[in-house]
Amino acid sequence: MRMRFIFFITMLAILPGAAAAQGYRIELLLDDAQKDSTVLLARYGGDSKYAVDTALTDAKGRAVFSKGTSLPGGLYLFASGGMLLFDFLISDGESQQFSVHYKKDKDKPVEIIYKNSPENVAFLDFQKYLGQRQRAGNRLREQAQKDTSFAAIARDSLKIIAGEEKAYTRQVMEQWQGKLLASMARAVQPAAVAPEPDIPEDAANRDSLRWVYYYNWDKNHYLDNLDFSDARLLNTPVFQPNFEYYFQHKLIQHPDSIIPQIHAVLELAKADSTMFMFCLGHLFNTYIQWKTYTITSEHAMGMEAAALDIINTYYLSGQAAWAEKDTAFMKSIREYAHYNAHSLVGMKAHDLKMQTMTGEYVSLFDIQAPYTLLIFFDSNCGHCKTEIPKLHEVYAKYKDKGVQTFCVYTQVNQPEWLKFLQEHQLEDWINVWDPYRQTGFYDWYGVNTTPQVFLLNKDKTIIARRVSHDLLSQLLGLYIDKEPVKDTGGS
């Protein structure tokens, strides 16, 4: 029996600033537009775009977008004929009444002319400036690659360009403080570069010390330019990619490294309720669905501990008050917490004393082997019917190299159980069952789906959980045959 919980968050509140107020009225004039051409007004949201409104052009190429409800702050775009025209900003209720001319003259670049929108004029200037600086930098790099004698001059020039960009950005931020342009200008700045560490040249493990220094710098400073108090950034393409990149590439992919940074970032996000909701929900969805294992010489670690920490620290503690309105969601995460609390990687396995096929009792902890494969299955489970024989193939390969199997039948139909064991030739396993549910194995090992597969070391510590036969084969290959792991995907 294979069941899957579907976890989600309602994104109803990633629309900061939405209010009745005076609404919006944006007039767009498109040169060369045909009458009744459709123009789309859309909003950015992370790496996606969401349609907001449409309008038809009149005979002069004019399209008017107007509603009595204000737009949430964020980065927007106009598109027509399947082509993006240009982006623009909405900061607040005061910035939603303006006109813009998309001017096209033959043999000239397109010109965008705003009326009654000084922030978008400044935004356009900001984009142009950064584009010019980027092109200048690219030319310097290309010239340096062609002529190595030019490299020193290029480096000095690039430093000057970087300094000019920083000064210009600081000026924009000061001038437009409180507006989305200021937060955007700050967010697109590269993270601060760490100063050279003061580590003696003859220091032992100098390379390792340098790595730790730069790792900690990135961990503590990579997100400095994201304003967690400005939820309007959620409606742009600049916040979410940096947020995701930080957790996926700037941190060691291990719960012990991830969890403290989850707490640190969520403390920052509490500056705005919408930002907190988004960050918490995004992190929860990421780690509850995590399918990659971090393989070490001792264990295969997933991210269940991170998901469990998020549930206990934020959802079940009442910090995510909005989630409490969704009773189905809260029920599912309580079950997840219950079924995962005692069987995480690194925990000591709980002993199970169960009956064999002949009625004798045997204990999991009685097994003396370097590795013990703990399996829970149901003979009527379709996935079990395909997976259990494959697990037996892995066992057969390693049974003479220190692997033993403790296989638990989770149901109460003894004839079906014995038939399954005979059909799949599993009699060389230690096969047990608990027809009266006396051991509580459902709770101790989270057996709400089958099959469930755990790998224990000689001390009966869990070193891998809920693994497929493919990953189990690779893990035993690593631990016993010292073969490298090729695939760390979950089952």
C-alpha positions as CSV (number, residue, x, y, z in Angstrom):
1,M,0.0,0.0,0.0
2,R,1.6,3.3,-1.1
3,M,0.0,6.5,0.1
4,R,1.3,10.1,-0.4
5,F,0.4,13.2,1.6
6,I,0.1,16.3,-0.5
7,F,1.4,19.4,1.3
8,F,0.7,22.9,0.1
9,I,0.4,26.5,1.2
10,T,-2.2,28.9,0.2
11,M,-0.6,31.8,-1.6
12,L,-3.5,34.1,-0.9
13,A,-1.3,36.6,1.0
14,I,1.6,37.1,-1.3
15,L,-0.2,40.1,-2.7
16,P,1.0,42.9,-0.4
17,G,-0.7,46.2,-0.6
18,A,-3.9,45.0,-2.2
19,A,-6.7,47.3,-1.0
20,A,-9.8,49.0,-2.4
21,A,-8.4,52.5,-2.2
22,Q,-8.7,54.5,-5.4
23,G,-7.9,51.6,-7.7
24,Y,-5.7,51.8,-10.7
25,R,-5.8,53.5,-14.1
26,I,-2.9,53.0,-16.5
27,E,-3.1,54.3,-20.1
28,L,-0.8,52.7,-22.6
29,L,-0.2,54.1,-26.1
30,L,1.3,51.6,-28.5
31,D,2.7,53.0,-31.8
32,D,1.8,50.9,-34.9
33,A,-0.8,48.9,-32.9
34,Q,-3.8,47.6,-34.8
35,K,-7.3,48.5,-33.6
36,D,-8.6,45.9,-31.1
37,S,-5.2,44.4,-30.5
38,T,-5.1,42.6,-27.1
39,V,-2.7,43.9,-24.5
40,L,-1.9,41.9,-21.4
41,L,-1.0,43.4,-18.0
42,A,0.8,40.8,-15.9
43,R,2.6,40.6,-12.6
44,Y,5.8,38.8,-11.7
45,G,5.8,36.4,-8.9
46,G,9.2,34.6,-8.3
47,D,10.1,32.9,-11.6
48,S,6.5,33.0,-12.8
49,K,4.2,35.6,-14.3
50,Y,0.5,36.0,-13.5
51,A,-2.1,37.7,-15.8
52,V,-3.8,40.6,-14.1
53,D,-5.8,42.4,-16.7
54,T,-6.4,42.8,-20.5
55,A,-7.4,45.6,-22.7
56,L,-8.1,46.3,-26.4
57,T,-6.4,49.1,-28.3
58,D,-8.5,51.7,-30.0
59,A,-7.9,53.1,-33.4
60,K,-5.0,55.2,-32.1
61,G,-3.3,52.3,-30.4
62,R,-4.4,53.3,-26.9
63,A,-5.3,50.7,-24.3
64,V,-6.7,51.6,-20.9
65,F,-6.4,49.4,-17.8
66,S,-8.7,50.4,-15.0
67,K,-10.3,48.9,-11.9
68,G,-11.5,50.1,-8.6
69,T,-9.2,47.8,-6.7
70,S,-5.5,48.8,-6.3
71,L,-2.8,46.5,-7.6
72,P,-0.4,45.0,-5.1
73,G,3.1,46.4,-5.1
74,G,5.5,44.6,-7.4
75,L,7.1,44.4,-10.9
76,Y,4.6,44.3,-13.8
77,L,4.8,43.9,-17.5
78,F,2.9,44.7,-20.7
79,A,2.8,42.1,-23.4
80,S,1.1,42.1,-26.8
81,G,1.1,39.5,-29.6
82,G,3.0,37.1,-27.4
83,M,5.8,39.5,-27.0
84,L,7.0,41.2,-23.8
85,L,6.9,45.0,-24.3
86,F,8.5,46.3,-21.1
87,D,8.5,46.1,-17.3
88,F,7.3,48.7,-14.8
89,L,6.9,49.2,-11.1
90,I,3.9,49.6,-8.8
91,S,5.0,50.7,-5.4
92,D,1.8,51.8,-3.6
93,G,-1.6,53.4,-4.2
94,E,0.0,56.7,-5.2
95,S,1.8,55.1,-8.2
96,Q,-1.2,53.5,-10.0
97,Q,-2.5,56.5,-12.0
98,F,-0.2,57.2,-15.0
99,S,0.2,56.9,-18.8
100,V,3.0,55.6,-20.8
101,H,3.9,55.8,-24.5
102,Y,5.6,52.9,-26.2
103,K,7.1,55.0,-29.0
104,K,8.5,53.4,-32.1
105,D,10.3,55.5,-34.7
106,K,11.8,53.9,-37.8
107,D,15.5,53.1,-37.5
108,K,15.5,54.2,-33.9
109,P,15.4,52.2,-30.6
110,V,12.0,51.9,-28.9
111,E,11.5,54.8,-26.4
112,I,9.3,54.4,-23.3
113,I,7.9,57.8,-22.1
114,Y,6.1,58.0,-18.8
115,K,3.7,60.7,-17.7
116,N,2.9,61.1,-14.0
117,S,5.2,58.2,-12.9
118,P,8.5,59.6,-11.7
119,E,9.5,56.3,-10.1
120,N,9.2,54.4,-13.4
121,V,11.2,57.1,-15.1
122,A,13.9,56.5,-12.5
123,F,13.5,52.7,-12.9
124,L,14.0,53.0,-16.6
125,D,17.2,55.1,-16.1
126,F,18.4,52.6,-13.5
127,Q,18.0,49.7,-16.0
128,K,19.7,51.7,-18.8
129,Y,22.6,52.6,-16.5
130,L,23.2,49.0,-15.3
131,G,22.9,47.8,-18.9
132,Q,25.6,50.2,-20.1
133,R,27.9,49.3,-17.2
134,Q,27.4,45.6,-17.8
135,R,28.3,46.0,-21.5
136,A,31.3,48.0,-20.7
137,G,32.5,45.3,-18.3
138,N,31.9,42.6,-20.8
139,R,34.0,44.5,-23.4
140,L,36.9,44.8,-20.9
141,R,36.7,41.1,-20.1
142,E,36.7,40.1,-23.7
143,Q,39.7,42.3,-24.5
144,A,41.6,40.9,-21.5
145,Q,41.0,37.4,-22.8
146,K,42.4,38.3,-26.2
147,D,45.3,40.3,-24.9
148,T,46.8,39.1,-21.6
149,S,48.9,42.3,-21.3
150,F,45.6,44.2,-20.9
151,A,44.5,42.1,-17.9
152,A,45.8,44.4,-15.2
153,I,44.2,47.5,-16.9
154,A,40.9,45.5,-17.2
155,R,40.9,44.6,-13.5
156,D,41.5,48.2,-12.5
157,S,38.8,49.4,-14.8
158,L,36.3,46.8,-13.6
159,K,36.9,47.9,-10.0
160,I,36.1,51.5,-11.1
161,I,32.9,50.3,-12.8
162,A,31.9,48.3,-9.7
163,G,32.5,51.4,-7.5
164,E,30.5,53.6,-9.8
165,E,27.6,51.1,-9.8
166,K,27.7,50.9,-6.1
167,A,27.6,54.7,-5.7
168,Y,24.8,55.1,-8.2
169,T,22.8,52.3,-6.6
170,R,23.2,53.9,-3.2
171,Q,22.0,57.2,-4.6
172,V,18.9,55.5,-6.1
173,M,18.2,53.8,-2.8
174,E,18.4,57.1,-0.8
175,Q,16.4,59.1,-3.3
176,W,13.6,56.4,-3.5
177,Q,13.6,55.2,0.1
178,G,10.3,53.5,0.9
179,K,9.5,52.8,-2.7
180,L,9.9,49.5,-4.4
181,L,12.7,50.9,-6.6
182,A,14.9,51.3,-3.6
183,S,14.4,47.6,-2.5
184,M,14.9,46.4,-6.1
185,A,18.1,48.5,-6.5
186,R,19.4,47.0,-3.3
187,A,18.4,43.4,-4.1
188,V,20.1,43.3,-7.5
189,Q,23.5,44.2,-6.0
190,P,25.9,41.3,-5.7
191,A,26.6,40.0,-2.3
192,A,29.5,41.5,-0.4
193,V,32.8,39.9,-1.2
194,A,34.6,38.5,1.9
195,P,37.9,40.2,2.9
196,E,40.9,38.1,2.7
197,P,41.2,36.0,5.8
198,D,44.1,36.5,8.2
199,I,45.4,33.0,8.1
200,P,49.2,32.4,8.3
201,E,50.7,30.8,5.2
202,D,52.3,28.1,7.3
203,A,49.1,27.3,9.3
204,A,48.2,23.6,9.4
205,N,45.1,22.8,7.2
206,R,45.2,26.3,5.7
207,D,43.0,25.3,2.8
208,S,40.4,23.9,5.1
209,L,40.5,27.0,7.3
210,R,40.1,29.2,4.2
211,W,37.1,27.1,3.1
212,V,35.4,27.4,6.5
213,Y,36.0,31.1,6.5
214,Y,34.5,31.7,3.1
215,Y,31.6,29.3,3.8
216,N,30.7,31.2,7.0
217,W,30.9,34.5,5.2
218,D,28.5,33.4,2.5
219,K,26.2,31.9,5.1
220,N,26.0,35.1,7.1
221,H,26.1,37.7,4.3
222,Y,24.7,36.2,1.0
223,L,21.1,37.5,1.8
224,D,22.2,40.9,3.2
225,N,20.8,42.8,0.2
226,L,17.3,41.3,0.4
227,D,14.9,43.4,2.4
228,F,12.8,40.9,4.3
229,S,10.5,43.7,5.5
230,D,9.4,44.6,2.0
231,A,6.9,41.9,0.8
232,R,6.6,43.7,-2.5
233,L,9.8,41.9,-3.5
234,L,7.8,38.7,-3.6
235,N,6.1,40.1,-6.7
236,T,9.4,40.5,-8.6
237,P,11.9,38.0,-10.1
238,V,14.7,39.0,-7.7
239,F,13.7,37.7,-4.3
240,Q,12.8,34.0,-4.8
241,P,15.8,33.0,-7.0
242,N,18.3,34.4,-4.5
243,F,16.3,32.9,-1.5
244,E,16.3,29.4,-3.2
245,Y,19.9,29.6,-4.3
246,Y,21.0,30.4,-0.7
247,F,19.5,27.3,0.8
248,Q,20.4,25.0,-2.1
249,H,23.9,26.1,-2.9
250,K,25.4,28.3,-0.2
251,L,24.7,25.9,2.7
252,I,26.0,22.4,3.4
253,Q,23.1,20.1,2.5
254,H,22.6,18.5,5.8
255,P,19.8,19.2,8.4
256,D,22.4,20.2,11.0
257,S,23.5,23.1,8.7
258,I,20.1,23.9,7.2
259,I,17.9,24.1,10.3
260,P,19.8,26.9,12.1
261,Q,19.6,29.0,8.9
262,I,15.9,28.3,8.5
263,H,15.5,29.8,12.0
264,A,17.7,32.7,11.2
265,V,16.0,33.6,7.9
266,L,12.5,33.2,9.3
267,E,13.4,35.6,12.1
268,L,14.3,38.2,9.5
269,A,11.0,37.4,7.6
270,K,8.9,38.1,10.7
271,A,9.5,41.8,9.9
272,D,6.5,41.4,7.6
273,S,3.6,39.0,8.0
274,T,3.3,38.3,4.3
275,M,7.0,37.7,3.9
276,F,7.0,35.4,6.8
277,M,4.1,33.4,5.4
278,F,5.8,33.0,2.0
279,C,9.3,32.1,3.4
280,L,7.9,29.6,5.9
281,G,5.6,28.0,3.3
282,H,8.3,27.8,0.7
283,L,10.8,26.2,3.0
284,F,8.2,23.8,4.3
285,N,7.3,22.7,0.8
286,T,10.9,22.4,-0.2
287,Y,11.9,20.1,2.6
288,I,8.7,18.1,2.9
289,Q,9.2,17.0,-0.7
290,W,13.0,16.7,-0.6
291,K,14.1,13.7,-2.7
292,T,17.9,13.8,-2.5
293,Y,20.1,12.1,0.0
294,T,23.3,13.4,1.4
295,I,25.6,10.4,1.4
296,T,28.5,10.2,3.8
297,S,30.8,7.4,4.8
298,E,28.4,6.7,7.7
299,H,24.8,7.3,6.6
300,A,22.4,8.5,4.0
301,M,20.7,11.7,5.3
302,G,17.5,13.2,3.9
303,M,15.8,16.3,4.9
304,E,13.0,14.8,7.1
305,A,14.7,16.4,10.2
306,A,14.4,19.9,8.6
307,A,10.7,19.3,7.7
308,L,10.0,18.0,11.1
309,D,11.7,21.0,12.8
310,I,9.7,23.4,10.7
311,I,6.4,21.6,11.6
312,N,7.2,21.6,15.4
313,T,8.8,25.0,15.6
314,Y,6.4,27.0,13.5
315,Y,3.2,25.2,12.6
316,L,2.4,23.2,15.7
317,S,3.5,26.0,18.0
318,G,0.9,28.4,16.6
319,Q,3.4,30.8,14.8
320,A,1.7,30.0,11.5
321,A,-1.8,31.1,12.6
322,W,-3.1,31.2,9.1
323,A,-2.5,27.5,8.6
324,E,-4.7,26.6,11.5
325,K,-7.7,27.5,9.4
326,D,-6.9,24.5,7.1
327,T,-7.8,21.6,9.3
328,A,-6.9,19.0,6.6
329,F,-3.5,20.5,6.3
330,M,-2.9,20.6,10.0
331,K,-4.1,17.0,10.4
332,S,-1.6,15.9,7.7
333,I,1.4,17.6,9.3
334,R,0.5,16.3,12.8
335,E,0.5,12.8,11.3
336,Y,3.8,13.5,9.6
337,A,5.3,14.7,12.9
338,H,3.9,11.7,14.7
339,Y,5.1,9.1,12.2
340,N,8.6,10.6,11.8
341,A,9.5,11.6,15.3
342,H,11.3,8.4,16.3
343,S,12.9,7.1,13.2
344,L,15.2,9.8,11.7
345,V,18.7,9.0,10.5
346,G,21.1,9.1,13.4
347,M,18.5,7.9,15.9
348,K,18.9,4.6,17.8
349,A,16.4,2.2,16.3
350,H,13.6,1.0,18.6
351,D,13.8,-2.6,19.5
352,L,11.0,-4.9,18.2
353,K,10.2,-8.3,19.6
354,M,7.9,-10.2,17.2
355,Q,6.7,-13.7,16.3
356,T,8.3,-15.7,13.5
357,M,6.4,-18.0,11.1
358,T,6.7,-20.8,13.7
359,G,5.4,-18.8,16.6
360,E,8.8,-18.2,18.3
361,Y,9.7,-14.7,19.4
362,V,12.8,-12.9,18.1
363,S,14.1,-9.5,18.8
364,L,15.5,-7.0,16.3
365,F,18.3,-6.2,18.7
366,D,19.2,-9.9,18.9
367,I,20.6,-9.7,15.4
368,Q,24.4,-9.5,15.5
369,A,25.4,-8.2,12.1
370,P,27.3,-5.2,10.7
371,Y,24.2,-4.1,8.9
372,T,20.5,-5.0,9.4
373,L,17.9,-4.3,6.8
374,L,14.6,-3.5,8.5
375,I,11.6,-3.9,6.1
376,F,7.9,-3.4,6.7
377,F,5.5,-4.7,4.0
378,D,2.0,-5.6,3.1
379,S,1.4,-8.6,0.8
380,N,-1.5,-6.8,-0.9
381,C,0.6,-3.7,-1.6
382,G,1.3,-3.3,-5.3
383,H,4.5,-1.5,-4.8
384,C,5.6,-4.1,-2.3
385,K,5.1,-6.9,-4.8
386,T,7.6,-5.3,-7.2
387,E,10.0,-3.8,-4.6
388,I,10.4,-6.7,-2.1
389,P,11.9,-9.1,-4.6
390,K,14.4,-6.5,-5.7
391,L,15.3,-5.8,-2.1
392,H,15.9,-9.6,-1.8
393,E,18.2,-9.5,-4.7
394,V,20.3,-6.8,-3.0
395,Y,20.3,-8.9,0.2
396,A,21.4,-12.0,-1.7
397,K,24.4,-10.1,-3.0
398,Y,25.5,-9.0,0.5
399,K,24.2,-11.7,2.9
400,D,27.6,-13.2,3.1
401,K,29.2,-9.9,3.7
402,G,27.5,-9.0,6.9
403,V,23.9,-8.1,6.0
404,Q,20.9,-9.5,7.8
405,T,17.2,-8.8,7.2
406,F,14.4,-8.3,9.8
407,C,11.2,-8.3,7.6
408,V,7.9,-7.3,9.3
409,Y,4.6,-8.3,7.8
410,T,2.2,-5.4,8.8
411,Q,-1.1,-7.2,8.4
412,V,-2.9,-10.1,10.1
413,N,-3.7,-12.6,7.4
414,Q,-1.2,-15.4,8.1
415,P,-2.0,-17.6,5.1
416,E,-1.5,-14.6,2.7
417,W,1.8,-13.7,4.5
418,L,3.2,-17.3,4.2
419,K,2.1,-17.5,0.5
420,F,3.9,-14.2,-0.3
421,L,7.1,-15.4,1.4
422,Q,7.0,-18.7,-0.5
423,E,6.2,-17.1,-3.9
424,H,9.1,-14.7,-3.6
425,Q,11.5,-17.2,-1.9
426,L,12.0,-15.0,1.2
427,E,12.4,-17.8,3.7
428,D,16.1,-16.9,4.2
429,W,15.1,-13.7,5.9
430,I,14.0,-13.3,9.5
431,N,10.3,-13.0,8.8
432,V,8.1,-11.7,11.7
433,W,4.7,-10.2,12.4
434,D,2.8,-8.6,15.2
435,P,-0.9,-9.6,14.7
436,Y,-2.0,-8.0,18.0
437,R,-0.1,-4.7,17.5
438,Q,1.7,-5.1,20.8
439,T,5.0,-3.5,19.7
440,G,3.7,-0.2,18.4
441,F,5.8,-0.5,15.3
442,Y,3.4,1.7,13.3
443,D,4.3,4.7,15.6
444,W,8.0,3.9,16.2
445,Y,8.8,3.6,12.5
446,G,6.1,5.7,10.9
447,V,4.6,2.8,9.0
448,N,1.7,4.6,7.5
449,T,2.7,3.5,4.0
450,T,4.4,0.4,2.7
451,P,7.0,-0.7,1.9
452,Q,9.2,1.0,4.5
453,V,12.9,0.2,4.4
454,F,15.5,1.1,7.0
455,L,19.2,0.3,7.1
456,L,20.7,-0.1,10.6
457,N,24.4,-0.3,11.5
458,K,25.9,-2.8,14.0
459,D,24.8,-0.6,16.9
460,K,21.3,-0.5,15.5
461,T,21.5,3.2,14.7
462,I,19.4,4.2,11.7
463,I,21.8,5.1,8.8
464,A,19.3,5.2,6.0
465,R,15.5,5.3,6.0
466,R,12.8,4.8,3.4
467,V,15.2,3.8,0.7
468,S,14.6,2.1,-2.6
469,H,16.4,-1.0,-3.7
470,D,18.5,1.0,-6.0
471,L,19.8,3.3,-3.3
472,L,20.2,0.4,-0.8
473,S,22.4,-1.4,-3.4
474,Q,24.6,1.7,-3.8
475,L,24.8,2.3,0.0
476,L,25.9,-1.3,0.7
477,G,28.3,-1.0,-2.2
478,L,29.8,2.1,-0.6
479,Y,29.9,0.8,3.0
480,I,31.0,-2.8,2.2
481,D,32.7,-2.8,-1.2
482,K,33.9,0.8,-1.1
483,E,32.3,1.6,-4.4
484,P,31.3,5.3,-5.1
485,V,27.6,6.3,-5.0
486,K,26.3,7.3,-8.4
487,D,22.7,8.4,-7.7
488,T,21.4,10.1,-4.5
489,G,17.8,10.4,-5.6
490,G,15.1,9.3,-3.2
491,S,12.5,6.6,-3.8
